[in-house]
Amino acid sequence: MSGTGRTQEGRGRLGSTLSGLAVALGCVVFLGGFVWGAIVYKPYTVPTDSMSPTIVAGDRVLAQRVDSADIKRGDVVVFRQKSWGDMPMVKRVVAVGGDTIACCTDGRLTVDNKEIHESYLAEGQVAEFRKIPTLTVPKDRLFMLGDERSGSLDSTAHLTEAFSGTVARDAVDARVDAVVWPMNGMLDRPTGFEELGPISSPGPLRPILGTIVAGAVLVMAGGAYGPIAHRAVRKRAGAARGEPAGVR
């Protein structure tokens, strides 16, 4: 075998090796992204329009598993409350333990005497259709409202119960991060609560999706590189032997 032939063969083996490594690495990254997502997120299907227009009936959402101590004002959460039917429910946290809540002042919800601009409500919708008496949320409890205030069975429908209709923090299972079907994307941050304290940051959904996409690109690129490199080696080998470009 000539030196040129050995060189071409060596390049071919190198190309196959690189192709295999890219595919293997891509599979690891791709599957790792899915495992990461499965550990961090739980999927839910929302059965009602009580969170409209943010989330409507039939939407598929991803909710991040979080420590209930990390739940903040404005978060959309999934929780179970025995007195509410002991089934997964999706509502928005508008007040936390120690907050004083009332409605309405100038048509707006107030928390600790601050009027809250609720940008997530439908245009023209009033903050509340039922008067909320001034009350202080007990420690380790959360006051919940639906974004569709006229028909949502939320804390306002349980005001006469113990703890003024609030929900225990440890009843929260997860915090909703995104609507994935239809693909509406990440929920907007509830900026109306910033004056009262920090709001939650988005979960790692974007990095997870980036990892999955990067893995898929590596698999496709590696799978395509092998045949392309092999074809290029054969073409160069043919040219070295003086074969016409069309001969295979």
Backbone as CSV, one residue per row, in Angstrom:
resi,resn,N_x,N_y,N_z,CA_x,CA_y,CA_z,C_x,C_y,C_z
1,MET,0.855,-1.209,0.000,0.000,0.000,0.000,0.884,1.250,0.000
2,SER,0.517,2.221,-0.849,1.310,3.439,-0.923,1.106,4.288,0.314
3,GLY,2.037,5.268,0.506,1.911,6.176,1.638,0.620,6.961,1.591
4,THR,0.221,7.364,0.355,-1.023,8.121,0.200,-2.218,7.288,0.626
5,GLY,-2.203,5.987,0.229,-3.301,5.099,0.588,-3.413,4.933,2.090
6,ARG,-2.260,4.758,2.735,-2.292,4.604,4.185,-2.816,5.871,4.861
7,THR,-2.410,7.031,4.296,-2.891,8.306,4.857,-4.410,8.419,4.734
8,GLN,-4.951,8.065,3.547,-6.401,8.136,3.323,-7.131,7.183,4.266
9,GLU,-6.577,5.972,4.426,-7.209,4.995,5.310,-7.206,5.495,6.756
10,GLY,-6.066,6.120,7.159,-5.980,6.663,8.510,-6.993,7.762,8.732
11,ARG,-7.180,8.618,7.716,-8.179,9.693,7.838,-9.584,9.117,7.936
12,GLY,-9.804,8.039,7.178,-11.125,7.414,7.230,-11.428,6.851,8.611
13,ARG,-10.434,6.185,9.212,-10.641,5.634,10.554,-10.850,6.753,11.577
14,LEU,-10.076,7.829,11.423,-10.233,8.969,12.334,-11.632,9.566,12.227
15,GLY,-12.105,9.694,10.977,-13.449,10.243,10.772,-14.511,9.373,11.414
16,SER,-14.377,8.042,11.257,-15.344,7.125,11.870,-15.300,7.204,13.382
17,THR,-14.076,7.325,13.936,-13.934,7.432,15.388,-14.586,8.700,15.918
18,LEU,-14.314,9.820,15.262,-14.903,11.101,15.688,-16.416,11.063,15.566
19,SER,-16.904,10.459,14.487,-18.346,10.344,14.297,-18.979,9.555,15.429
20,GLY,-18.346,8.397,15.784,-18.882,7.583,16.867,-18.848,8.292,18.197
21,LEU,-17.774,9.027,18.463,-17.676,9.768,19.716,-18.757,10.845,19.809
22,ALA,-18.987,11.554,18.692,-20.004,12.610,18.689,-21.389,12.027,18.948
23,VAL,-21.688,10.887,18.318,-22.996,10.252,18.518,-23.141,9.787,19.964
24,ALA,-22.094,9.163,20.499,-22.153,8.675,21.880,-22.333,9.826,22.871
25,LEU,-21.531,10.883,22.685,-21.639,12.045,23.569,-23.014,12.696,23.437
26,GLY,-23.499,12.787,22.202,-24.817,13.377,21.977,-25.920,12.599,22.668
27,CYS,-25.831,11.256,22.636,-26.835,10.427,23.313,-26.812,10.666,24.816
28,VAL,-25.603,10.764,25.375,-25.479,11.002,26.817,-26.077,12.355,27.187
29,VAL,-25.740,13.391,26.419,-26.239,14.744,26.700,-27.757,14.799,26.514
30,PHE,-28.243,14.199,25.426,-29.677,14.203,25.112,-30.476,13.519,26.224
31,LEU,-30.077,12.290,26.586,-30.782,11.563,27.637,-30.596,12.229,28.997
32,GLY,-29.407,12.813,29.224,-29.177,13.524,30.482,-30.130,14.699,30.647
33,GLY,-30.409,15.401,29.546,-31.356,16.517,29.607,-32.749,16.057,30.008
34,PHE,-33.183,14.911,29.455,-34.501,14.381,29.808,-34.542,13.929,31.271
35,VAL,-33.472,13.289,31.727,-33.431,12.862,33.133,-33.464,14.073,34.055
36,TRP,-32.675,15.098,33.716,-32.671,16.348,34.487,-34.075,16.930,34.567
37,GLY,-34.746,16.996,33.411,-36.100,17.546,33.380,-37.079,16.731,34.211
38,ALA,-36.949,15.385,34.148,-37.857,14.527,34.908,-37.651,14.678,36.410
39,ILE,-36.422,14.960,36.820,-36.136,15.150,38.243,-36.698,16.482,38.742
40,VAL,-36.587,17.513,37.916,-36.952,18.871,38.348,-38.435,19.175,38.148
41,TYR,-39.044,18.655,37.085,-40.402,19.060,36.704,-41.421,17.925,36.753
42,LYS,-42.673,18.326,36.982,-43.804,17.398,36.916,-44.824,17.973,35.930
43,PRO,-45.398,17.141,35.053,-46.420,17.637,34.121,-47.815,17.565,34.740
44,TYR,-48.647,18.533,34.409,-50.042,18.541,34.850,-50.920,19.010,33.696
45,THR,-52.130,18.512,33.658,-53.142,19.023,32.736,-54.149,19.818,33.552
46,VAL,-54.397,21.055,33.168,-55.302,21.940,33.910,-56.732,21.716,33.400
47,PRO,-57.662,21.334,34.281,-59.000,20.945,33.817,-60.006,22.083,33.665
48,THR,-59.733,23.268,34.224,-60.729,24.343,34.213,-60.116,25.655,33.712
49,ASP,-60.977,26.645,33.545,-60.539,27.978,33.109,-60.322,28.929,34.280
50,SER,-60.168,28.428,35.491,-60.060,29.311,36.653,-58.785,30.154,36.639
51,MET,-57.788,29.761,35.806,-56.557,30.548,35.705,-56.460,31.277,34.375
52,SER,-57.574,31.377,33.669,-57.603,32.101,32.398,-57.391,33.603,32.643
53,PRO,-56.671,34.324,31.780,-56.106,33.898,30.493,-54.689,33.317,30.587
54,THR,-54.112,33.248,31.793,-52.746,32.730,31.925,-52.673,31.270,31.498
55,ILE,-53.617,30.474,31.999,-53.700,29.047,31.684,-55.173,28.726,31.479
56,VAL,-55.492,28.033,30.401,-56.890,27.711,30.121,-57.108,26.205,30.195
57,ALA,-58.377,25.814,30.222,-58.727,24.398,30.355,-58.074,23.574,29.246
58,GLY,-57.462,22.474,29.639,-56.805,21.589,28.691,-55.336,21.863,28.474
59,ASP,-54.847,22.996,28.985,-53.410,23.293,28.841,-52.582,22.271,29.615
60,ARG,-51.435,21.932,29.030,-50.470,21.046,29.686,-49.351,21.932,30.205
61,VAL,-49.095,21.856,31.514,-48.084,22.720,32.125,-46.959,21.879,32.729
62,LEU,-45.809,22.524,32.883,-44.696,21.918,33.620,-44.522,22.699,34.915
63,ALA,-44.526,21.971,36.022,-44.394,22.598,37.329,-43.118,22.108,38.008
64,GLN,-42.338,23.041,38.495,-41.057,22.716,39.118,-41.257,22.252,40.560
65,ARG,-40.640,21.131,40.879,-40.655,20.675,42.270,-39.822,21.649,43.103
66,VAL,-40.447,22.277,44.076,-39.745,23.261,44.904,-40.075,23.021,46.366
67,ASP,-39.222,23.525,47.228,-39.499,23.513,48.656,-40.604,24.525,48.926
68,SER,-41.599,24.129,49.692,-42.730,25.035,49.936,-42.289,26.330,50.605
69,ALA,-41.151,26.314,51.288,-40.642,27.534,51.926,-40.201,28.561,50.895
70,ASP,-39.971,28.127,49.656,-39.506,29.033,48.599,-40.637,29.672,47.811
71,ILE,-41.888,29.323,48.133,-43.022,29.900,47.419,-43.170,31.369,47.786
72,LYS,-43.348,32.215,46.758,-43.442,33.663,46.966,-44.718,34.206,46.356
73,ARG,-45.019,35.455,46.696,-46.200,36.116,46.146,-46.112,36.133,44.619
74,GLY,-47.242,35.888,43.984,-47.305,35.911,42.530,-47.083,34.564,41.882
75,ASP,-46.563,33.587,42.624,-46.310,32.258,42.051,-47.629,31.562,41.711
76,VAL,-47.621,30.857,40.587,-48.723,29.959,40.240,-48.300,28.572,40.703
77,VAL,-49.097,27.957,41.569,-48.676,26.708,42.196,-49.709,25.603,42.010
78,VAL,-49.228,24.371,42.155,-50.091,23.197,42.197,-50.112,22.716,43.642
79,PHE,-51.299,22.500,44.195,-51.402,22.112,45.598,-52.595,21.179,45.798
80,ARG,-52.610,20.545,46.956,-53.743,19.727,47.381,-54.194,20.204,48.752
81,GLN,-55.471,20.440,48.892,-56.029,20.855,50.174,-57.250,19.975,50.437
82,LYS,-57.231,19.240,51.544,-58.295,18.269,51.796,-59.671,18.911,51.791
83,SER,-59.783,20.087,52.402,-61.087,20.745,52.483,-61.546,21.310,51.138
84,TRP,-60.637,21.314,50.134,-60.980,21.803,48.802,-61.231,20.647,47.828
85,GLY,-61.238,19.424,48.329,-61.489,18.291,47.454,-60.335,17.314,47.342
86,ASP,-59.202,17.654,47.941,-58.027,16.780,47.964,-57.630,16.290,46.568
87,MET,-57.589,17.210,45.621,-57.136,16.912,44.267,-56.200,18.035,43.817
88,PRO,-55.331,17.771,42.838,-54.417,18.829,42.400,-55.184,20.048,41.881
89,MET,-54.833,21.222,42.387,-55.451,22.478,41.959,-54.352,23.461,41.606
90,VAL,-54.662,24.334,40.647,-53.706,25.344,40.194,-54.274,26.727,40.487
91,LYS,-53.595,27.495,41.331,-54.016,28.856,41.681,-52.782,29.736,41.829
92,ARG,-53.032,31.039,41.988,-51.941,31.995,42.173,-51.875,32.443,43.635
93,VAL,-50.667,32.452,44.165,-50.443,32.946,45.527,-50.431,34.472,45.479
94,VAL,-51.340,35.114,46.207,-51.369,36.580,46.218,-50.943,37.149,47.567
95,ALA,-50.863,36.307,48.586,-50.407,36.777,49.901,-49.845,35.592,50.673
96,VAL,-48.853,35.875,51.504,-48.206,34.828,52.305,-48.388,35.152,53.784
97,GLY,-47.962,34.228,54.644,-48.139,34.402,56.080,-47.635,35.749,56.585
98,GLY,-48.478,36.443,57.345,-48.130,37.765,57.872,-48.660,38.915,57.035
99,ASP,-49.025,38.669,55.784,-49.571,39.730,54.926,-51.010,40.051,55.326
100,THR,-51.385,41.305,55.177,-52.773,41.719,55.355,-53.353,41.999,53.982
101,ILE,-54.420,41.301,53.635,-54.992,41.377,52.296,-56.422,41.899,52.367
102,ALA,-56.841,42.621,51.338,-58.211,43.108,51.237,-58.497,43.404,49.771
103,CYS,-59.767,43.541,49.450,-60.155,43.921,48.094,-61.563,44.504,48.136
104,CYS,-61.762,45.619,47.495,-60.800,46.214,46.567,-60.648,47.700,46.878
105,THR,-59.512,48.281,46.530,-59.264,49.706,46.635,-58.954,50.225,45.241
106,ASP,-59.785,51.175,44.766,-59.651,51.680,43.390,-59.669,50.538,42.383
107,GLY,-60.451,49.487,42.708,-60.576,48.353,41.801,-59.417,47.386,41.842
108,ARG,-58.523,47.542,42.821,-57.346,46.672,42.884,-57.257,45.939,44.217
109,LEU,-56.655,44.778,44.148,-56.321,44.010,45.336,-55.265,44.774,46.129
110,THR,-55.359,44.737,47.461,-54.318,45.368,48.281,-53.679,44.325,49.187
111,VAL,-52.374,44.394,49.300,-51.614,43.544,50.205,-50.728,44.469,51.036
112,ASP,-50.898,44.418,52.349,-50.194,45.337,53.250,-50.391,46.790,52.823
113,ASN,-51.640,47.099,52.475,-52.074,48.443,52.079,-51.453,48.928,50.769
114,LYS,-50.816,48.052,50.023,-50.263,48.416,48.704,-51.167,47.864,47.614
115,GLU,-51.563,48.746,46.694,-52.389,48.303,45.577,-51.535,47.487,44.605
116,ILE,-52.024,46.328,44.224,-51.279,45.418,43.365,-51.767,45.529,41.932
117,HIS,-50.858,45.865,41.038,-51.181,45.889,39.612,-51.031,44.472,39.076
118,GLU,-52.143,43.799,38.864,-52.132,42.402,38.432,-52.190,42.325,36.900
119,SER,-51.027,42.360,36.293,-50.946,42.406,34.827,-51.431,41.123,34.165
120,TYR,-51.535,40.043,34.926,-51.949,38.762,34.364,-53.462,38.635,34.221
121,LEU,-54.238,39.566,34.781,-55.683,39.521,34.623,-56.068,39.894,33.196
122,ALA,-57.222,39.389,32.745,-57.711,39.743,31.417,-57.969,41.244,31.357
123,GLU,-57.755,41.828,30.193,-57.938,43.272,30.026,-59.362,43.669,30.408
124,GLY,-59.463,44.635,31.291,-60.769,45.125,31.719,-61.381,44.360,32.875
125,GLN,-60.757,43.267,33.303,-61.311,42.475,34.401,-61.024,43.152,35.727
126,VAL,-62.027,43.188,36.609,-61.815,43.776,37.923,-61.021,42.793,38.777
127,ALA,-60.383,43.323,39.822,-59.515,42.484,40.651,-60.294,41.395,41.376
128,GLU,-61.526,41.652,41.746,-62.293,40.643,42.473,-63.783,40.925,42.328
129,PHE,-64.569,39.874,42.131,-66.013,40.012,42.002,-66.713,39.883,43.352
130,ARG,-66.007,39.353,44.322,-66.546,39.244,45.672,-65.651,40.056,46.606
131,LYS,-66.257,40.778,47.526,-65.463,41.593,48.449,-64.665,40.679,49.377
132,ILE,-63.391,41.001,49.526,-62.545,40.275,50.465,-62.374,41.159,51.696
133,PRO,-62.859,40.723,52.844,-62.679,41.553,54.043,-61.201,41.628,54.405
134,THR,-60.836,42.672,55.096,-59.443,42.800,55.523,-59.099,41.651,56.474
135,LEU,-58.079,40.891,56.123,-57.676,39.771,56.982,-56.166,39.586,56.894
136,THR,-55.600,39.051,57.938,-54.168,38.768,57.981,-53.951,37.276,57.776
137,VAL,-53.109,36.945,56.825,-52.840,35.542,56.501,-52.037,34.917,57.640
138,PRO,-52.505,33.803,58.197,-51.766,33.157,59.292,-50.384,32.687,58.855
139,LYS,-49.518,32.504,59.825,-48.163,32.036,59.567,-48.189,30.691,58.833
140,ASP,-47.280,30.553,57.878,-47.131,29.322,57.095,-48.377,28.982,56.294
141,ARG,-49.160,30.013,55.956,-50.342,29.812,55.116,-50.235,30.710,53.879
142,LEU,-51.031,30.406,52.860,-51.019,31.146,51.594,-52.447,31.479,51.200
143,PHE,-52.653,32.703,50.698,-53.967,33.095,50.191,-53.932,32.931,48.676
144,MET,-54.883,32.158,48.135,-54.897,31.785,46.721,-56.051,32.439,45.972
145,LEU,-55.760,32.894,44.750,-56.804,33.375,43.856,-56.563,32.811,42.465
146,GLY,-57.649,32.602,41.719,-57.527,32.263,40.306,-57.419,33.540,39.499
147,ASP,-56.803,33.478,38.328,-56.699,34.680,37.483,-58.037,35.021,36.844
148,GLU,-58.945,34.067,36.751,-60.302,34.316,36.249,-61.188,34.450,37.481
149,ARG,-61.349,35.673,37.955,-61.913,35.899,39.279,-63.416,35.637,39.375
150,SER,-64.138,35.668,38.272,-65.593,35.555,38.370,-66.052,34.133,38.680
151,GLY,-65.259,33.118,38.333,-65.722,31.750,38.523,-64.734,30.847,39.228
152,SER,-63.654,31.387,39.738,-62.633,30.557,40.368,-63.025,30.182,41.800
153,LEU,-62.956,28.885,42.085,-63.194,28.419,43.454,-61.864,28.453,44.191
154,ASP,-61.589,29.604,44.778,-60.288,29.820,45.420,-60.493,30.181,46.886
155,SER,-59.556,30.884,47.477,-59.666,31.215,48.901,-60.913,32.024,49.218
156,THR,-61.408,32.806,48.256,-62.601,33.619,48.514,-63.843,32.755,48.693
157,ALA,-63.809,31.520,48.184,-64.951,30.619,48.348,-64.876,29.837,49.648
158,HIS,-63.796,30.039,50.421,-63.594,29.281,51.662,-63.334,30.206,52.849
159,LEU,-63.754,31.470,52.737,-63.430,32.449,53.775,-63.998,32.085,55.139
160,THR,-65.111,31.348,55.161,-65.739,31.019,56.446,-65.100,29.796,57.109
161,GLU,-64.185,29.140,56.416,-63.523,27.969,56.978,-62.393,28.399,57.920
162,ALA,-61.800,27.417,58.573,-60.659,27.700,59.442,-59.535,28.332,58.635
163,PHE,-58.797,29.221,59.252,-57.664,29.916,58.626,-58.096,30.814,57.456
164,SER,-59.364,31.253,57.468,-59.877,32.241,56.498,-59.671,31.825,55.039
165,GLY,-59.790,30.535,54.769,-59.702,30.070,53.387,-58.294,29.943,52.846
166,THR,-57.296,30.128,53.692,-55.912,30.022,53.230,-55.495,28.550,53.137
167,VAL,-54.361,28.337,52.466,-53.836,26.990,52.226,-52.489,26.859,52.922
168,ALA,-52.240,25.719,53.531,-50.958,25.482,54.199,-49.828,25.455,53.176
169,ARG,-48.691,26.029,53.521,-47.534,26.017,52.620,-47.161,24.597,52.199
170,ASP,-47.188,23.675,53.178,-46.745,22.321,52.858,-47.752,21.544,52.012
171,ALA,-48.872,22.183,51.649,-49.822,21.561,50.719,-49.391,21.765,49.269
172,VAL,-48.413,22.661,49.051,-47.946,22.955,47.693,-47.012,21.848,47.206
173,ASP,-47.317,21.326,46.010,-46.490,20.283,45.399,-45.430,20.856,44.465
174,ALA,-45.777,21.910,43.727,-44.858,22.410,42.703,-45.279,23.806,42.266
175,ARG,-44.359,24.500,41.592,-44.607,25.844,41.068,-44.621,25.784,39.541
176,VAL,-45.686,26.279,38.931,-45.832,26.218,37.474,-44.841,27.169,36.814
177,ASP,-44.096,26.632,35.851,-43.060,27.411,35.169,-43.437,27.743,33.735
178,ALA,-44.161,26.839,33.067,-44.422,27.043,31.644,-45.650,26.275,31.195
179,VAL,-46.275,26.798,30.138,-47.329,26.069,29.428,-46.672,25.452,28.203
180,VAL,-46.644,24.115,28.156,-45.934,23.438,27.067,-46.873,22.926,25.973
181,TRP,-48.161,22.849,26.265,-49.119,22.509,25.215,-50.429,23.223,25.470
182,PRO,-50.845,24.133,24.567,-50.069,24.582,23.402,-48.773,25.275,23.847
183,MET,-47.838,25.427,22.937,-46.501,25.904,23.301,-46.487,27.407,23.548
184,ASN,-47.080,27.803,24.695,-47.114,29.224,25.058,-45.830,29.680,25.748
185,GLY,-45.028,28.718,26.207,-43.737,29.058,26.793,-43.814,29.394,28.268
186,MET,-42.756,30.058,28.740,-42.619,30.376,30.158,-43.680,31.389,30.602
187,LEU,-44.149,31.238,31.838,-45.078,32.212,32.391,-44.350,33.530,32.636
188,ASP,-45.066,34.632,32.431,-44.489,35.943,32.722,-44.290,36.094,34.230
189,ARG,-43.251,36.829,34.601,-43.012,37.094,36.021,-44.073,38.055,36.562
190,PRO,-44.623,37.805,37.750,-45.682,38.639,38.331,-45.113,39.895,38.976
191,THR,-44.771,40.883,38.180,-44.029,42.049,38.660,-44.806,42.932,39.640
192,GLY,-46.130,42.770,39.726,-46.913,43.636,40.612,-46.614,43.468,42.090
193,PHE,-45.889,42.394,42.445,-45.613,42.114,43.859,-44.206,42.519,44.287
194,GLU,-43.437,43.102,43.409,-42.024,43.363,43.711,-41.818,44.308,44.888
195,GLU,-42.748,45.250,45.097,-42.582,46.202,46.202,-42.681,45.523,47.564
196,LEU,-43.287,44.335,47.598,-43.493,43.648,48.868,-42.350,42.699,49.210
197,GLY,-41.467,42.479,48.270,-40.357,41.551,48.505,-39.965,40.867,47.213
198,PRO,-38.928,40.052,47.250,-38.455,39.391,46.035,-39.498,38.432,45.474
199,ILE,-39.519,38.309,44.150,-40.378,37.332,43.502,-39.516,36.170,43.010
200,SER,-40.157,35.080,42.672,-39.422,33.887,42.258,-38.752,34.088,40.905
201,SER,-37.620,33.464,40.733,-36.925,33.450,39.445,-37.406,32.254,38.636
202,PRO,-37.288,32.312,37.306,-37.691,31.158,36.492,-36.857,29.927,36.843
203,GLY,-37.445,28.755,36.683,-36.730,27.504,36.900,-35.772,27.222,35.748
204,PRO,-35.090,26.076,35.795,-34.052,25.770,34.801,-34.592,25.155,33.517
205,LEU,-35.821,25.487,33.134,-36.400,24.850,31.946,-35.610,25.176,30.683
206,ARG,-35.197,26.426,30.517,-34.447,26.801,29.304,-33.109,26.063,29.225
207,PRO,-32.296,26.018,30.314,-31.066,25.224,30.238,-31.327,23.748,29.941
208,ILE,-32.403,23.201,30.486,-32.730,21.798,30.220,-33.032,21.594,28.739
209,LEU,-33.852,22.476,28.173,-34.164,22.372,26.750,-32.911,22.564,25.907
210,GLY,-32.030,23.499,26.331,-30.780,23.709,25.609,-29.911,22.461,25.610
211,THR,-29.890,21.756,26.747,-29.118,20.512,26.842,-29.667,19.453,25.903
212,ILE,-30.982,19.316,25.868,-31.610,18.320,24.982,-31.330,18.640,23.523
213,VAL,-31.462,19.921,23.154,-31.198,20.324,21.766,-29.736,20.095,21.399
214,ALA,-28.817,20.443,22.323,-27.390,20.247,22.056,-27.080,18.768,21.834
215,GLY,-27.698,17.905,22.639,-27.492,16.471,22.462,-28.001,15.991,21.116
216,ALA,-29.179,16.468,20.716,-29.743,16.066,19.425,-28.857,16.529,18.269
217,VAL,-28.321,17.749,18.378,-27.433,18.268,17.320,-26.171,17.422,17.212
218,LEU,-25.594,17.037,18.354,-24.399,16.195,18.337,-24.681,14.846,17.684
219,VAL,-25.820,14.242,18.013,-26.172,12.951,17.417,-26.329,13.078,15.900
220,MET,-27.043,14.102,15.472,-27.259,14.274,14.026,-25.959,14.613,13.300
221,ALA,-25.158,15.501,13.927,-23.895,15.889,13.292,-22.938,14.701,13.216
222,GLY,-22.861,13.931,14.298,-21.991,12.761,14.303,-22.442,11.717,13.313
223,GLY,-23.758,11.490,13.237,-24.282,10.519,12.286,-24.040,10.920,10.850
224,ALA,-24.089,12.229,10.590,-23.874,12.707,9.217,-22.393,12.774,8.867
225,TYR,-21.533,13.023,9.865,-20.113,13.214,9.585,-19.456,11.946,9.056
226,GLY,-19.847,10.778,9.618,-19.225,9.521,9.187,-19.355,9.280,7.689
227,PRO,-20.570,9.231,7.133,-20.724,9.022,5.693,-20.068,10.112,4.854
228,ILE,-20.150,11.372,5.313,-19.544,12.463,4.541,-18.025,12.303,4.496
229,ALA,-17.419,11.999,5.672,-15.970,11.824,5.714,-15.548,10.624,4.875
230,HIS,-16.319,9.529,4.940,-15.980,8.334,4.158,-16.055,8.639,2.667
231,ARG,-17.059,9.378,2.260,-17.208,9.733,0.847,-16.043,10.608,0.385
232,ALA,-15.636,11.569,1.268,-14.527,12.459,0.909,-13.228,11.678,0.765
233,VAL,-13.018,10.689,1.662,-11.799,9.873,1.570,-11.782,9.072,0.279
234,ARG,-12.934,8.482,-0.062,-13.001,7.700,-1.311,-12.750,8.583,-2.528
235,LYS,-13.284,9.813,-2.459,-13.103,10.724,-3.581,-11.639,11.102,-3.747
236,ARG,-10.963,11.394,-2.598,-9.549,11.747,-2.683,-8.708,10.557,-3.149
237,ALA,-9.091,9.351,-2.677,-8.353,8.157,-3.093,-8.504,7.924,-4.593
238,GLY,-9.715,8.129,-5.095,-9.941,7.971,-6.533,-9.166,8.983,-7.336
239,ALA,-9.116,10.217,-6.830,-8.377,11.255,-7.539,-6.905,10.922,-7.566
240,ALA,-6.378,10.339,-6.452,-4.960,9.974,-6.413,-4.613,8.879,-7.411
241,ARG,-5.614,8.007,-7.722,-5.383,6.925,-8.683,-5.667,7.376,-10.113
242,GLY,-6.116,8.621,-10.231,-6.408,9.155,-11.569,-7.747,8.763,-12.112
243,GLU,-8.693,8.315,-11.216,-10.014,7.951,-11.699,-10.839,9.199,-12.006
244,PRO,-11.732,9.143,-13.002,-12.633,10.266,-13.261,-13.539,10.510,-12.058
245,ALA,-13.966,11.727,-11.883,-14.758,12.087,-10.716,-16.050,11.291,-10.615
246,GLY,-16.595,10.844,-11.734,-17.876,10.125,-11.716,-17.752,8.659,-11.428
247,VAL,-16.541,8.105,-11.375,-16.361,6.669,-11.182,-16.484,6.328,-9.697
248,ARG,-17.270,5.290,-9.337,-17.448,4.861,-7.957,-17.233,3.367,-7.857
